[in-house]
Amino acid sequence: MPDEPELFQESSLVLNPADGAASVRLDAAIELSFSRPMDRAVVQRGLHLIGENAMADSLCPVSQTMGHGSMGNSMIDSSKMRHLDQYHSTRGRLIWNADSTRCTFQPDSMMTPRTLYMIHMDREMTFMMEQRMGKMGMMGGHGSGSMGGEMMFHFFTLDTTKSGSGHSSHH
């Protein structure tokens, strides 16, 4: 039997919550599992959790002139994403397993109900993942244009005000 190439086994990143998840608990942690060991310092610098409410920060202490806009508009503007990463991302800590193949980002506070969140992995982090696990193009992310080397995944938090209407949209 000829040797089979290991194309898909080597390129694996699993996120929890998954891209597009809805009704995520407000105290949920963000879990990343990699098929190969990662450089912890690169992940520490490159992984950011940004809530939609950061886009509406009219009291931004750093930039009175930079309108944050919508999440969709921010995703195509590299300077806006750097600003959001640096000043508006959710604070927390990373907890690693012994072999650096799994980390958990535990936010310092509960997330906001009925809010869209973005998991942003910057260019340095995605480059390191590709170097260690192979081409990541098959796994998705929403970066395009000037943000093409970056990965962005989204989830929506639980609606704690639901009154039994049966409608759980996030529009």
N, C-alpha and C positions, 0 to 999 in steps of 0.2 A: 504494500500500500504506500503510495507516494506521500511525502510530508505535506501536510496541509498548512497553508499560511495562517497565521494567527491574527488576522486583521481586526476582527471584531472583539476578540477576547481582551486585547491590549488597550482598547480605547473605551474606557468605561468610567463614567461619572454618574452617580445616582444621587439625586437631590430629594430631600424630604423636608418640607412639602414639595411636591412635584410642580413643575410648570403648569399653570392653569388651575391649580387646586382652589377649591372654594370652601368656605366655612372652617378655616384654619383656626384652631384655638388661640386665644389671645396670649397665652403663656407658652406657646409652642417654641421649641428650639429649631434651628435650621441645621439639618444634618447633611453632610457631604461625605460620600464614600467614593474613594478612588481605587482603580485597579492596580496602581503603583504608589509607592511612597512619595509624598510631596515635601517640598521645602516649606517648613512651617512659617518662616519669616515672610516669604512671598505671599502666602495665603493670608497672613495677618495684615499685610499692607493692601492686598488686592481684593478682599472680600468685603462687600458693604451691603447692608440692608437699609433700604430707603422707603419710607412710607409716603403715600400720595399726599398726606397732609404737609409734608416738607415743601411741596411745590407751592403751597399757598402761604408760605411764611412771609408775611408782609413786614415783619419786624426783624428781618435778617440783620444780624449785627455786623456783617462783613460787607454786604453789597446792597446799598440802597437803590442802585440803578439797574442791577441785573434782575429782570423779571424771571421768576422761576418757571412760569408757564405750566404746561401739562406734562405728565410723565412721558407721553408720546413724543412731544417736542424736545424734551430733555435728552431722550435716548439718541437723538441724532446730533447733539451739540456737545462735543468733547469738553469744551471749557465749562459748560453748565454742569456736566456730569462730574467733573473734578471738584467743582464747588460743592455740589450736593454730597459727594463722597466725604469731603473734608469737613464740612460744617453742619450737615443735616442728616448724616446717616445715624442709624440707631446704634447706641453704644452697647457694648456687651463684651463677653469673653469667649475665647476659643478653647475648647477642651479636646485634646487629641488622644487617640489610642497609642499604644507603645510603638507600633511600626509606621506611624504617620500615614496611614491609608484611610483614616476616618477622623473627621473632626465635627464637633458640634458647636455652633454659635449660639450661646445663651444670652438673649437680650437682658440688659440691666433692669428693664421695666416691661410691663405688659404692653402688647401692641394695641392699637386703637381698633375698636369694633368697626365693621363694615368699611374697611379700608383696603385699597390696593397697595401691595408691597412689591418691591423689586429687589431681587438678589442680583447684585452687580458684581461681576468678576472682571477686573481691569485687564489691560493688554499684557502686563507683566505676568499675571497669574495664568491667563490662558496660554501664553507662550510657554511657560514652564510646564503646564499640563500637557501640551502637545509634544514637548521635548521628552517627557517621561512616559507618556501613554500613547503617543501617535496622534495622527490628525484627528481633530475634534469636530470637524464639520458635520459629521453625521448625527451629532447629539443635539444640535439645535442652539438655542439662544437667539436673541433677536437683534444683535448688533449688526448694523449695516452702514454703508458709507464711511465716514470718518471714524465710526465706532465699530467697523467690521471686525477688528481683532479682539473685541470684547464680547462677553456673554451677559445676557440679561434674562432673567426668569421672573415670572410673576405669580403671585397668589393673592387671594382675597380672604380677609379675616371674617370670622363669625359675626353674624348679625345678632347681637344680644338684645335687640329691641323687637324682635319678631313677635307678631301678635297672632300667629297661627293662620296667616293669610295664605300660606302655601307658596308664596312667590319669594324666591330668594335670588333675585337678579342682582348683578353688580354693575348696572349701566349708569 
